Amino acid sequence: MNYENIHVLLADGGDRQTLPLLEELKKLGCIVTTLNKSNLDVGKTSKYPDFKEFYIHQGEGVDSQIAAIEELAKSKKYDIVITTSDDVAEALSIKKSELEQYTKIAIVEPELFFKAYDKLQTMDICMRNDIPCPKTFHNLSNVEHMDWENITFPIVIKPRKSYGSIGFHRFDDMASAKGFCKSIGENVKEFVIQEYIPQTDIQYECAMFMDENSEVKTAMVFSKNRWFPVDGGSSTCNVSVSRPDIVETCTKLLKTIGWKGPADIDLIQDPRDNVAKVIEINPRVSGSVKIVIKSGINIVEQIVQLAMGEEVTPYIEYDKGVRLRCMHTELLWFIKSKKRFRTDPPFFDFRSTYDQIWNWHDPVPFFSFSLQALGKYGKEIKKRKR
């Protein structure tokens, strides 16, 4: 396929995964526009975009961003719109049928999207189909529906829709859990309540790509060896590994729901039975997509192919031992962690290592991202407070 006349709109110029997507789209020959809200967004400071658009950021919602995407889409200048953030993906999924009069939206339709985005739906699907996952409670409309006497503590209570451990709460006894549930009242329906899996082992992520017929075109696993905040947060160091059992689990899950396109499944290795268990599905391109690309998988080409109705190229084999680190949060991990000198891979070992932001061929975004990260640090930590 000739990609030289394919015009792609990257809708989240502030997201770190915009950078590897940009570079790969340009290698394909695509014309690329980024949508940004700040002059410091990596989509603005990168050298790769052909065009750079802005939207006015108002408050914490995404309404102004979605309005800008709609306006740009209706201009009929773009062949594909790609998003990398949860809230924009949700909004574009809902508007998919409307906007596809003008352009291709690289996200699935709402019914399918929410099977993955809604953690409770995901857990229901896993439990009905014998897919390894934490024991999860169902159909809770209020705290009184909980069978408290038969619950084994600790338990986890977290939002049905969130990312990076935001809103995650662990409770070790009935009194504290009941108190939290009563404080949120009827909103308990918007939370997942499930067993706590001891976080003493490595977590994993499986990057998948399914074609229009829900056939596997990519299944790549990487370990999440470090994360920040250290008691649970976004990964700071990933390593590509071979885990056929995880591929089998994630393949069964995505084929069961009939998934199409990219998805990342988060799993945690349960030290009690040594089984990797599904925690959630990210129904979009992962923030760690660069490790997928650097391991030899052209997932960006796959996204374009699926959006344009072309046959999707399979990339099943990949390089093992490739490392991806985010030095901004890795440094914070090193400062805060008691295991700073007892970690694998060693903190000062940079073999086969790539940084999420740094690129010798496009260095400026590293510095603009650093400035933005300083401004966001306190706010992001507050989101993740237990």
RODO-2510 file (C-alpha; in nm, 4 decimals, decimal comma):
residues 386
     n   res          X          Y          Z
     1     m     0,0000     0,0000     0,0000
     2     n     0,1201     0,3522    -0,0805
     3     y     0,0993     0,5635     0,2358
     4     e     0,2325     0,8887     0,0894
     5     n    -0,1106     1,0444     0,0488
     6     i    -0,2503     0,9195     0,3798
     7     h    -0,3096     1,2157     0,6128
     8     v    -0,3223     1,1190     0,9811
     9     l    -0,4437     1,3331     1,2712
    10     l    -0,2803     1,2428     1,6046
    11     a    -0,5366     1,3743     1,8493
    12     d    -0,3257     1,3785     2,1674
    13     g    -0,0156     1,5881     2,1086
    14     g     0,0621     1,5946     2,4802
    15     d     0,0877     1,2160     2,5222
    16     r     0,4320     1,0567     2,5305
    17     q     0,3298     0,7777     2,2921
    18     t     0,2654     1,0422     2,0275
    19     l     0,6426     1,0557     1,9666
    20     p     0,7034     0,6962     1,8486
    21     l     0,3785     0,7051     1,6516
    22     l     0,4909     1,0234     1,4796
    23     e     0,8276     0,8824     1,3843
    24     e     0,6830     0,5583     1,2474
    25     l     0,4063     0,7352     1,0538
    26     k     0,6668     0,9539     0,8864
    27     k     0,8743     0,6453     0,7991
    28     l     0,5640     0,5080     0,6267
    29     g     0,5409     0,8310     0,4294
    30     c     0,2189     0,9593     0,5869
    31     i     0,1299     1,3265     0,6212
    32     v     0,0867     1,3876     0,9960
    33     t    -0,0880     1,6587     1,1957
    34     t    -0,0775     1,6770     1,5760
    35     l    -0,3486     1,8368     1,7892
    36     n    -0,1982     2,0181     2,0885
    37     k    -0,3108     2,2263     2,3837
    38     s     0,0299     2,3723     2,4760
    39     n     0,3469     2,4945     2,3132
    40     l     0,5269     2,2426     2,5353
    41     d     0,3357     1,9393     2,4060
    42     v     0,5684     1,6864     2,2454
    43     g     0,3451     1,6957     1,9387
    44     k     0,4292     2,0656     1,9071
    45     t     0,8018     2,0536     1,9853
    46     s     0,8776     1,7454     1,7729
    47     k     1,0311     1,7992     1,4316
    48     y     0,8224     1,5250     1,2707
    49     p     0,4679     1,6672     1,2268
    50     d     0,3883     1,8234     0,8920
    51     f     0,1218     2,0389     1,0578
    52     k     0,0478     2,1392     1,4189
    53     e    -0,2999     2,2392     1,5344
    54     f    -0,4161     2,3732     1,8730
    55     y    -0,7297     2,3691     2,0808
    56     i    -0,8265     2,5884     2,3748
    57     h    -0,7987     2,3907     2,6985
    58     q    -1,0818     2,4706     2,9384
    59     g    -1,0911     2,3003     3,2770
    60     e    -1,0227     1,9316     3,3243
    61     g    -1,2628     1,7864     3,0687
    62     v    -1,2005     1,6961     2,7073
    63     d    -1,4924     1,8863     2,5540
    64     s    -1,2778     2,1495     2,3823
    65     q    -1,0425     1,8818     2,2505
    66     i    -1,3287     1,6743     2,1113
    67     a    -1,4826     1,9862     1,9554
    68     a    -1,1515     2,0569     1,7807
    69     i    -1,1235     1,6960     1,6608
    70     e    -1,4781     1,7119     1,5213
    71     e    -1,4049     2,0375     1,3402
    72     l    -1,0843     1,9016     1,1906
    73     a    -1,2479     1,5716     1,0965
    74     k    -1,5331     1,7469     0,9184
    75     s    -1,2832     1,9443     0,7108
    76     k    -1,2267     1,6147     0,5244
    77     k    -0,8515     1,6756     0,5211
    78     y    -0,7741     1,3631     0,7205
    79     d    -0,7917     0,9966     0,6305
    80     i    -0,7409     0,8634     0,9842
    81     v    -0,7775     0,9985     1,3380
    82     i    -0,5693     0,8207     1,6041
    83     t    -0,6042     0,8786     1,9778
    84     t    -0,3805     0,7574     2,2597
    85     s    -0,5747     0,8687     2,5700
    86     d    -0,8625     0,6964     2,7487
    87     d    -1,1047     0,9862     2,7731
    88     v    -1,0640     1,0918     2,4099
    89     a    -1,0877     0,7286     2,2959
    90     e    -1,4145     0,6945     2,4882
    91     a    -1,5605     1,0099     2,3330
    92     l    -1,4476     0,9191     1,9801
    93     s    -1,5875     0,5685     2,0166
    94     i    -1,9285     0,7156     2,1021
    95     k    -1,9049     0,9534     1,8042
    96     k    -1,7488     0,6980     1,5697
    97     s    -2,0495     0,6403     1,3412
    98     e    -2,1098     1,0156     1,3102
    99     l    -1,7498     1,1124     1,2380
   100     e    -1,6801     0,8276     0,9970
   101     q    -1,8841     1,0155     0,7379
   102     y    -1,5717     1,2308     0,7106
   103     t    -1,2713     1,0229     0,8204
   104     k    -1,1680     0,6877     0,9670
   105     i    -1,1654     0,6774     1,3478
   106     a    -0,9043     0,4279     1,4669
   107     i    -1,1091     0,3088     1,7642
   108     v    -1,3782     0,0426     1,7958
   109     e    -1,7532     0,1004     1,8272
   110     p    -1,8943     0,1810     2,1760
   111     e    -2,0397    -0,1597     2,2684
   112     l    -1,7063    -0,3279     2,2056
   113     f    -1,5033    -0,0420     2,3518
   114     f    -1,6765    -0,0580     2,6901
   115     k    -1,6305    -0,4338     2,7190
   116     a    -1,2617    -0,3530     2,7441
   117     y    -1,2611    -0,0075     2,9068
   118     d    -1,5031    -0,0995     3,1855
   119     k    -1,3020    -0,3115     3,4302
   120     l    -1,6140    -0,4743     3,5720
   121     q    -1,7287    -0,5894     3,2290
   122     t    -1,3787    -0,7214     3,1630
   123     m    -1,3759    -0,9153     3,4906
   124     d    -1,7232    -1,0568     3,4201
   125     i    -1,6059    -1,1834     3,0809
   126     c    -1,2941    -1,3370     3,2366
   127     m    -1,4844    -1,5137     3,5147
   128     r    -1,7498    -1,6496     3,2782
   129     n    -1,4851    -1,7889     3,0429
   130     d    -1,2300    -1,9294     3,2889
   131     i    -0,9746    -1,6626     3,2048
   132     p    -0,7400    -1,6010     3,5019
   133     c    -0,8330    -1,2849     3,6940
   134     p    -0,8823    -1,1680     4,0547
   135     k    -1,2052    -1,2823     4,2213
   136     t    -1,4469    -0,9949     4,1631
   137     f    -1,7853    -0,9128     4,3179
   138     h    -2,0801    -0,8439     4,0857
   139     n    -2,4081    -0,6541     4,0683
   140     l    -2,3467    -0,4290     4,3659
   141     s    -2,5900    -0,1391     4,3885
   142     n    -2,5041    -0,0420     4,7475
   143     v    -2,2866    -0,1406     5,0408
   144     e    -2,5586    -0,3546     5,1986
   145     h    -2,5393    -0,6013     4,9086
   146     m    -2,1881    -0,7017     5,0134
   147     d    -2,1533    -1,0396     5,1818
   148     w    -1,9045    -0,8926     5,4263
   149     e    -1,8868    -1,1962     5,6527
   150     n    -1,7538    -1,4162     5,3722
   151     i    -1,5028    -1,1734     5,2234
   152     t    -1,1342    -1,2515     5,2667
   153     f    -0,9244    -0,9416     5,3256
   154     p    -0,7347    -0,7531     5,1942
   155     i    -0,9533    -0,6331     4,9077
   156     v    -0,9184    -0,3696     4,6371
   157     i    -1,1764    -0,1060     4,5485
   158     k    -1,1049     0,0936     4,2324
   159     p    -1,2983     0,2853     3,9638
   160     r    -1,4416     0,0861     3,6760
   161     k    -1,2794     0,3379     3,4410
   162     s    -0,9299     0,4613     3,5262
   163     y    -0,5628     0,4110     3,4399
   164     g    -0,2210     0,3984     3,6074
   165     s    -0,3604     0,2939     3,9506
   166     i    -0,5588     0,6183     3,9833
   167     g    -0,8347     0,5714     4,2404
   168     f    -0,6910     0,2395     4,3632
   169     h    -0,7684     0,1653     4,7309
   170     r    -0,6587    -0,1331     4,9376
   171     f    -0,8481    -0,2259     5,2535
   172     d    -0,7225    -0,4736     5,5118
   173     d    -1,0316    -0,4985     5,7282
   174     m    -1,4101    -0,4814     5,7122
   175     a    -1,4468    -0,1553     5,9043
   176     s    -1,2302     0,0536     5,6713
   177     a    -1,3811    -0,1027     5,3565
   178     k    -1,7360    -0,0483     5,4821
   179     g    -1,6540     0,3096     5,5724
   180     f    -1,5248     0,3825     5,2229
   181     c    -1,8263     0,2180     5,0560
   182     k    -2,0674     0,4155     5,2729
   183     s    -1,8821     0,7382     5,1898
   184     i    -1,9398     0,6885     4,8170
   185     g    -2,3011     0,5730     4,8614
   186     e    -2,4792     0,4751     4,5418
   187     n    -2,1608     0,5517     4,3489
   188     v    -2,0365     0,2105     4,4620
   189     k    -2,1851     0,0919     4,1312
   190     e    -1,9047     0,2792     3,9568
   191     f    -1,6349     0,0799     4,1375
   192     v    -1,4826    -0,2648     4,1093
   193     i    -1,4481    -0,4610     4,4342
   194     q    -1,2162    -0,7588     4,4150
   195     e    -0,9569    -0,9655     4,5970
   196     y    -0,6146    -0,8143     4,6453
   197     i    -0,3331    -1,0006     4,4729
   198     p    -0,0041    -0,9579     4,6634
   199     q     0,2200    -0,7267     4,4617
   200     t     0,5407    -0,9105     4,5416
   201     d     0,5989    -1,0368     4,1896
   202     i     0,6546    -0,8782     3,8491
   203     q     0,3606    -0,7347     3,6585
   204     y     0,3173    -0,7891     3,2862
   205     e     0,1603    -0,6248     2,9854
   206     c     0,0598    -0,7963     2,6640
   207     a     0,0449    -0,5765     2,3548
   208     m    -0,2045    -0,7245     2,1103
   209     f    -0,3270    -0,6362     1,7636
   210     m    -0,6350    -0,8035     1,6171
   211     d    -0,7571    -0,7687     1,2590
   212     e    -1,1125    -0,7095     1,1377
   213     n    -1,1948    -1,0770     1,1984
   214     s    -1,0462    -1,0746     1,5493
   215     e    -0,7477    -1,2801     1,4372
   216     v    -0,4189    -1,2210     1,6192
   217     k    -0,1645    -1,0190     1,4217
   218     t     0,0562    -0,9229     1,7169
   219     a     0,1010    -1,0726     2,0631
   220     m     0,3991    -0,9306     2,2459
   221     v     0,4677    -0,9529     2,6212
   222     f     0,6835    -0,7299     2,8365
   223     s     0,7461    -0,7291     3,2096
   224     k     0,6878    -0,4185     3,4201
   225     n     0,9887    -0,4386     3,6485
   226     r     0,9583    -0,1010     3,8185
   227     w     0,6838     0,1563     3,8603
   228     f     0,6200     0,4908     4,0218
   229     p     0,4757     0,5663     4,2700
   230     v     0,6572     0,2665     4,4182
   231     d     0,3423     0,1340     4,5905
   232     g     0,1581     0,1171     4,2580
   233     g     0,1612     0,3357     3,9505
   234     s     0,2721     0,3582     3,5898
   235     s     0,5660     0,1439     3,4817
   236     t     0,9087     0,3062     3,4620
   237     c     1,1104     0,0091     3,3334
   238     n     0,9828    -0,2584     3,0934
   239     v     1,1587    -0,5601     2,9382
   240     s     1,0314    -0,7669     2,6434
   241     v     0,9991    -1,1328     2,7451
   242     s     0,8680    -1,4682     2,6253
   243     r     0,5506    -1,5782     2,8063
   244     p     0,3402    -1,8125     2,5911
   245     d     0,0959    -1,8607     2,8803
   246     i     0,0198    -1,4875     2,8887
   247     v    -0,0235    -1,4789     2,5102
   248     e    -0,2695    -1,7679     2,5382
   249     t    -0,4672    -1,5931     2,8144
   250     c    -0,4851    -1,2606     2,6314
   251     t    -0,5669    -1,4192     2,2966
   252     k    -0,8599    -1,6034     2,4530
   253     l    -0,9836    -1,2821     2,6159
   254     l    -0,9716    -1,0635     2,3038
   255     k    -1,1173    -1,3319     2,0771
   256     t    -1,3985    -1,3865     2,3285
   257     i    -1,5027    -1,0225     2,3093
   258     g    -1,4349    -0,9962     1,9335
   259     w    -1,1732    -0,7228     1,9615
   260     k    -1,0328    -0,5307     1,6634
   261     g    -0,7193    -0,3185     1,6516
   262     p    -0,4619    -0,2462     1,9251
   263     a    -0,5174    -0,3318     2,2907
   264     d    -0,2913    -0,3762     2,5895
   265     i    -0,3774    -0,6173     2,8689
   266     d    -0,2315    -0,5599     3,2144
   267     l    -0,1638    -0,8692     3,4247
   268     i    -0,0145    -0,9447     3,7639
   269     q     0,1683    -1,2636     3,8550
   270     d    -0,0070    -1,4115     4,1587
   271     p     0,2655    -1,5493     4,3907
   272     r     0,0107    -1,7795     4,5549
   273     d    -0,0352    -1,9973     4,2449
   274     n     0,2201    -1,8533     3,9952
   275     v    -0,0541    -1,7654     3,7463
   276     a    -0,0531    -1,4341     3,5571
   277     k    -0,4005    -1,2833     3,6041
   278     v    -0,5777    -1,0184     3,3967
   279     i    -0,6216    -0,6856     3,5720
   280     e    -0,7539    -0,4678     3,2907
   281     i    -0,7591    -0,3979     2,9182
   282     n    -0,6351    -0,0684     2,7759
   283     p    -0,8485    -0,0291     2,4602
   284     r    -0,5950     0,1882     2,2797
   285     v    -0,2254     0,2253     2,2045
   286     s    -0,0297     0,1861     2,5278
   287     g     0,1948     0,4510     2,6786
   288     s     0,4719     0,1908     2,6407
   289     v     0,4148     0,1379     2,2679
   290     k     0,7772     0,2282     2,1965
   291     i     0,8964    -0,1067     2,3368
   292     v     0,6637    -0,2824     2,0924
   293     i     0,8156    -0,0912     1,8021
   294     k     1,1758    -0,1344     1,9200
   295     s     1,1154    -0,5090     1,9600
   296     g     1,0495    -0,5343     1,5857
   297     i     0,6717    -0,4945     1,5564
   298     n     0,5369    -0,2259     1,3223
   299     i     0,2132    -0,1714     1,5121
   300     v     0,1750     0,1739     1,3542
   301     e     0,1579     0,0188     1,0083
   302     q    -0,1031    -0,2241     1,1430
   303     i    -0,3175     0,0638     1,2720
   304     v    -0,3093     0,2349     0,9328
   305     q    -0,3816    -0,0901     0,7474
   306     l    -0,6832    -0,1754     0,9619
   307     a    -0,8240     0,1776     0,9398
   308     m    -0,7912     0,1806     0,5616
   309     g    -0,9497    -0,1637     0,5176
   310     e    -0,6250    -0,3309     0,4076
   311     e    -0,4989    -0,6742     0,5061
   312     v    -0,3072    -0,6401     0,8332
   313     t     0,0563    -0,7536     0,8270
   314     p     0,1283    -1,0108     1,1019
   315     y     0,4151    -0,9479     1,3451
   316     i     0,4127    -1,2462     1,5796
   317     e     0,7851    -1,2892     1,6511
   318     y     0,9708    -1,0150     1,8362
   319     d     1,3065    -0,9465     2,0007
   320     k     1,3394    -1,0430     2,3670
   321     g     1,5388    -0,8514     2,6253
   322     v     1,4587    -0,5063     2,4817
   323     r     1,4226    -0,2502     2,7598
   324     l     1,2161     0,0669     2,7735
   325     r     1,2640     0,3166     3,0536
   326     c     1,1144     0,6538     3,1371
   327     m     1,4055     0,8336     3,2982
   328     h     1,1819     1,1030     3,4470
   329     t     0,9936     0,8544     3,6660
   330     e     1,2866     0,6108     3,6904
   331     l     1,4829     0,8758     3,8802
   332     l     1,1893     0,9265     4,1146
   333     w     1,1680     0,5498     4,1645
   334     f     1,5410     0,5406     4,2474
   335     i     1,5013     0,8174     4,5043
   336     k     1,1962     0,6624     4,6731
   337     s     1,2549     0,2878     4,6484
   338     k     1,4289     0,0838     4,9174
   339     k     1,5251    -0,1662     4,6454
   340     r     1,7252     0,0841     4,4395
   341     f     2,0379    -0,1338     4,4499
   342     r     1,8528    -0,4688     4,4439
   343     t     1,6554    -0,4474     4,1237
   344     d     1,6491    -0,6362     3,7945
   345     p     1,7597    -0,5071     3,5519
   346     p     2,0116    -0,3020     3,7538
   347     f     1,9334     0,0684     3,7557
   348     f     2,2681     0,1639     3,6007
   349     d     2,2612    -0,1046     3,3297
   350     f     2,1637     0,0570     2,9995
   351     r     2,2177    -0,2348     2,7613
   352     s     1,9494    -0,2739     2,4915
   353     t     1,7698     0,0213     2,6509
   354     y     1,5523     0,2929     2,5000
   355     d     1,3954     0,5910     2,6718
   356     q     1,0262     0,6661     2,6292
   357     i     1,0946     1,0290     2,5392
   358     w     1,4566     1,0755     2,4387
   359     n     1,5445     1,0477     2,0684
   360     w     1,8807     1,1603     1,9312
   361     h     1,7107     1,2487     1,6034
   362     d     1,4371     1,4540     1,7742
   363     p     1,5774     1,5827     2,1070
   364     v     1,3657     1,8909     2,1833
   365     p     1,0529     1,7019     2,3065
   366     f     1,2568     1,5537     2,5939
   367     f     1,3093     1,9001     2,7384
   368     s     0,9554     2,0274     2,6796
   369     f     0,8164     1,7052     2,8318
   370     s     1,0455     1,7578     3,1339
   371     l     0,9067     2,1058     3,1927
   372     q     0,5500     1,9784     3,1679
   373     a     0,6262     1,6867     3,4009
   374     l     0,7525     1,9224     3,6702
   375     g     0,4257     2,1127     3,6579
   376     k     0,2133     1,7968     3,6711
   377     y     0,4048     1,6042     3,9380
   378     g     0,2060     1,7084     4,2454
   379     k    -0,1259     1,6678     4,0718
   380     e    -0,0429     1,3180     3,9419
   381     i     0,0782     1,1998     4,2843
   382     k    -0,2409     1,3313     4,4457
   383     k    -0,4505     1,1286     4,1986
   384     r    -0,2771     0,8100     4,3114
   385     k    -0,2922     0,8591     4,6867
   386     r    -0,4335     0,5510     4,8575
***
